Amino acid sequence: MIDLVKYQAESVVSKTIIDKNMGKLTLFAFDKGQGLSEHTAPFDALVNILDGEAEIILSGKVIHLKEGKIDINHIS
C-alpha cells in the first residue's frame, strides 16, 4: 500500500481506495509538518502508520504512533 500514494513537498496527498455506504478507506501521505484539520466522520477511524511517525488526536486524545503500529484502543 505504501506505493499507492506518494509524498509531495509541503502537501497532504490522499487517494481513496474504497468508498462504500458502509465505510471508506483513504490513504494519506503527509509531508513533515502537515496535517488535517479537526473534523468528524460518520464512521470509526483506523490509523495505520506505513512510514515515519505521527501524532494524531482522536476524540480529544493525543496518540503518538510510529511506523508499523496500529492503534485500536482509542477507536470507539
C-alpha positions as CSV (number, residue, x, y, z in Angstrom):
1,M,0.0,0.0,0.0
2,I,2.9,2.3,0.6
3,D,3.4,2.6,-3.2
4,L,-0.2,3.7,-3.9
5,V,0.3,7.3,-2.7
6,K,3.5,9.5,-2.9
7,Y,4.7,12.3,-0.8
8,Q,4.7,15.9,-2.2
9,A,6.6,18.8,-0.7
10,E,4.6,20.9,1.8
11,S,1.4,18.9,1.0
12,V,-1.0,16.3,2.1
13,V,-1.8,13.8,-0.7
14,S,-4.8,11.5,-0.5
15,K,-6.1,8.6,-2.5
16,T,-9.5,6.9,-1.9
17,I,-9.2,3.2,-2.3
18,I,-12.7,2.1,-1.2
19,D,-15.8,4.3,-1.0
20,K,-18.9,2.3,0.0
21,N,-22.0,3.0,2.1
22,M,-20.5,1.1,5.0
23,G,-17.2,2.9,5.1
24,K,-14.3,4.5,3.3
25,L,-10.6,3.6,3.0
26,T,-8.3,6.6,2.2
27,L,-4.5,6.6,2.1
28,F,-2.7,9.7,3.0
29,A,0.9,10.9,2.6
30,F,1.8,13.8,4.8
31,D,4.9,15.8,4.3
32,K,6.7,16.8,7.5
33,G,4.7,19.4,9.5
34,Q,1.5,18.8,7.5
35,G,-1.8,17.6,8.9
36,L,-5.6,17.5,8.6
37,S,-7.9,19.9,10.4
38,E,-10.2,18.6,13.1
39,H,-13.3,17.0,11.6
40,T,-16.0,14.5,12.2
41,A,-16.8,11.4,10.1
42,P,-19.8,9.1,10.0
43,F,-17.5,6.0,10.6
44,D,-14.9,5.0,13.1
45,A,-11.3,5.9,12.3
46,L,-8.4,3.4,12.0
47,V,-4.9,4.7,11.7
48,N,-2.0,2.6,10.4
49,I,1.3,4.3,10.0
50,L,3.1,2.8,7.0
51,D,6.2,5.1,7.0
52,G,7.5,7.5,9.7
53,E,5.6,8.6,12.7
54,A,2.7,10.8,13.6
55,E,0.8,12.5,16.4
56,I,-2.9,12.1,16.0
57,I,-5.9,13.3,18.1
58,L,-9.0,11.0,18.2
59,S,-11.9,12.1,20.4
60,G,-9.7,14.6,22.1
61,K,-6.9,12.1,23.0
62,V,-3.4,12.7,21.7
63,I,-1.8,9.5,20.4
64,H,1.8,9.0,19.2
65,L,2.2,6.3,16.5
66,K,5.3,5.0,14.7
67,E,5.7,3.0,11.5
68,G,4.2,-0.4,11.7
69,K,1.8,0.4,14.5
70,I,-2.0,0.5,14.5
71,D,-3.8,1.9,17.5
72,I,-7.3,0.4,18.0
73,N,-7.6,1.2,21.7
74,H,-8.9,4.7,21.0
75,I,-11.4,3.7,18.4
76,S,-15.0,3.6,19.6
